[in-house]
């Protein structure tokens, strides 16, 4: 039980780091670059089957979904450097979060 929890926390750490950086790094493009560095290091440090596919899938699908969700008016962003409606770093955060969720589900299946 504790081993699974530890593995899940390790998977969640890059996402938590990304979230912590949001109020600290005010330049959206610099933050996006930092997110790419975090994702690359995380994916190279421990690569699991289909991680890259999950990252790209998350990047594309979540960006499209987020775009339509924002268009409903339910959610708005003050930082709108991508398409004029969302921060450029948001799809990168969601993409790696998708990988972390997938990895965590694998841990729970063990």
C-alpha positions as a Markdown table, in Angstrom:
| # | Residue | x | y | z |
|---|---|---|---|---|
| 1 | Unk | 0.0 | 0.0 | 0.0 |
| 2 | Unk | 2.7 | 2.5 | 1.0 |
| 3 | Unk | 4.9 | 1.5 | -2.0 |
| 4 | Unk | 2.0 | 2.2 | -4.4 |
| 5 | Unk | 1.4 | 5.6 | -2.7 |
| 6 | Unk | 5.1 | 6.4 | -2.9 |
| 7 | Unk | 5.1 | 5.6 | -6.6 |
| 8 | Unk | 2.1 | 7.7 | -7.3 |
| 9 | Unk | 3.6 | 10.6 | -5.4 |
| 10 | Unk | 6.8 | 10.3 | -7.5 |
| 11 | Unk | 4.6 | 10.3 | -10.6 |
| 12 | Unk | 2.8 | 13.4 | -9.4 |
| 13 | Unk | 5.9 | 15.4 | -8.4 |
| 14 | Unk | 6.6 | 16.9 | -11.9 |
| 15 | Unk | 3.0 | 18.1 | -12.1 |
| 16 | Unk | 3.1 | 19.6 | -8.6 |
| 17 | Unk | 6.4 | 21.4 | -9.5 |
| 18 | Unk | 4.7 | 22.7 | -12.7 |
| 19 | Unk | 1.8 | 24.1 | -10.7 |
| 20 | Unk | 4.1 | 25.6 | -8.1 |
| 21 | Unk | 5.9 | 27.5 | -10.8 |
| 22 | Unk | 2.7 | 29.2 | -12.2 |
| 23 | Unk | 2.7 | 32.2 | -9.8 |
| 24 | Unk | 6.5 | 32.4 | -9.8 |
| 25 | Unk | 7.2 | 32.5 | -13.5 |
| 26 | Unk | 5.1 | 35.3 | -15.0 |
| 27 | Unk | 6.4 | 35.0 | -18.6 |
| 28 | Unk | 4.2 | 32.4 | -20.2 |
| 29 | Unk | 6.7 | 31.4 | -22.8 |
| 30 | Unk | 9.5 | 31.0 | -20.3 |
| 31 | Unk | 7.1 | 28.9 | -18.2 |
| 32 | Unk | 6.3 | 26.8 | -21.2 |
| 33 | Unk | 10.0 | 26.2 | -21.8 |
| 34 | Unk | 10.5 | 25.2 | -18.2 |
| 35 | Unk | 7.5 | 22.8 | -18.5 |
| 36 | Unk | 9.2 | 21.2 | -21.6 |
| 37 | Unk | 12.4 | 20.8 | -19.7 |
| 38 | Unk | 10.6 | 19.2 | -16.7 |
| 39 | Unk | 8.7 | 16.9 | -19.1 |
| 40 | Unk | 11.8 | 15.9 | -21.0 |
| 41 | Unk | 13.8 | 15.2 | -17.9 |
| 42 | Unk | 10.9 | 13.2 | -16.4 |
| 43 | Unk | 10.3 | 11.2 | -19.5 |
| 44 | Unk | 14.0 | 10.5 | -20.0 |
| 45 | Unk | 14.6 | 9.6 | -16.3 |
| 46 | Unk | 12.0 | 6.9 | -16.3 |
| 47 | Unk | 10.4 | 5.9 | -19.6 |
| 48 | Unk | 7.5 | 3.6 | -19.6 |
| 49 | Unk | 5.6 | 2.0 | -22.5 |
| 50 | Unk | 3.6 | 4.5 | -24.5 |
| 51 | Unk | 4.7 | 7.6 | -22.4 |
| 52 | Unk | 5.5 | 9.6 | -25.5 |
| 53 | Unk | 2.3 | 8.6 | -27.2 |
| 54 | Unk | 0.3 | 9.6 | -24.0 |
| 55 | Unk | 2.1 | 12.9 | -23.9 |
| 56 | Unk | 1.3 | 13.8 | -27.5 |
| 57 | Unk | -2.2 | 12.5 | -27.2 |
| 58 | Unk | -2.7 | 14.6 | -24.0 |
| 59 | Unk | -1.2 | 17.6 | -25.7 |
| 60 | Unk | -3.5 | 17.5 | -28.7 |
| 61 | Unk | -6.7 | 16.2 | -27.2 |
| 62 | Unk | -6.6 | 18.3 | -24.0 |
| 63 | Unk | -5.7 | 21.4 | -26.0 |
| 64 | Unk | -8.7 | 20.9 | -28.3 |
| 65 | Unk | -11.0 | 20.0 | -25.3 |
| 66 | Unk | -9.8 | 23.0 | -23.3 |
| 67 | Unk | -10.3 | 25.3 | -26.3 |
| 68 | Unk | -14.0 | 24.2 | -26.6 |
| 69 | Unk | -14.5 | 24.4 | -22.9 |
| 70 | Unk | -13.2 | 27.9 | -22.7 |
| 71 | Unk | -15.4 | 28.9 | -25.7 |
| 72 | Unk | -18.5 | 28.0 | -23.6 |
| 73 | Unk | -17.6 | 30.9 | -21.2 |
| 74 | Unk | -17.4 | 28.6 | -18.2 |
| 75 | Unk | -13.7 | 29.1 | -17.8 |
| 76 | Unk | -11.5 | 32.1 | -18.6 |
| 77 | Unk | -7.9 | 32.9 | -18.2 |
| 78 | Unk | -6.1 | 36.2 | -17.5 |
| 79 | Unk | -3.1 | 34.8 | -19.2 |
| 80 | Unk | -4.1 | 34.2 | -22.8 |
| 81 | Unk | -0.9 | 33.7 | -24.8 |
| 82 | Unk | -2.2 | 30.8 | -26.8 |
| 83 | Unk | -5.0 | 31.5 | -29.3 |
| 84 | Unk | -5.8 | 34.6 | -27.2 |
| 85 | Unk | -7.8 | 32.4 | -24.8 |
| 86 | Unk | -5.4 | 30.3 | -22.7 |
| 87 | Unk | -1.8 | 30.3 | -21.5 |
| 88 | Unk | 0.6 | 28.7 | -23.8 |
| 89 | Unk | 1.9 | 26.5 | -21.0 |
| 90 | Unk | -1.5 | 25.0 | -20.1 |
| 91 | Unk | -1.5 | 22.2 | -22.8 |
| 92 | Unk | 2.0 | 21.3 | -21.7 |
| 93 | Unk | 0.9 | 21.0 | -18.1 |
| 94 | Unk | -2.1 | 18.9 | -19.1 |
| 95 | Unk | 0.0 | 16.7 | -21.4 |
| 96 | Unk | 2.4 | 15.7 | -18.7 |
| 97 | Unk | -0.5 | 15.4 | -16.2 |
| 98 | Unk | -2.0 | 12.9 | -18.7 |
| 99 | Unk | 1.3 | 10.8 | -18.5 |
| 100 | Unk | 1.3 | 11.0 | -14.7 |
| 101 | Unk | -2.3 | 9.8 | -14.5 |
| 102 | Unk | -1.6 | 6.9 | -16.9 |
| 103 | Unk | 1.5 | 5.9 | -14.9 |
| 104 | Unk | -0.5 | 6.1 | -11.6 |
| 105 | Unk | -3.2 | 3.9 | -13.0 |
| 106 | Unk | -0.6 | 1.3 | -13.9 |
| 107 | Unk | 0.7 | 1.4 | -10.3 |
| 108 | Unk | -2.8 | 0.8 | -9.0 |
| 109 | Unk | -3.2 | -2.1 | -11.4 |
| 110 | Unk | -0.1 | -3.9 | -10.0 |
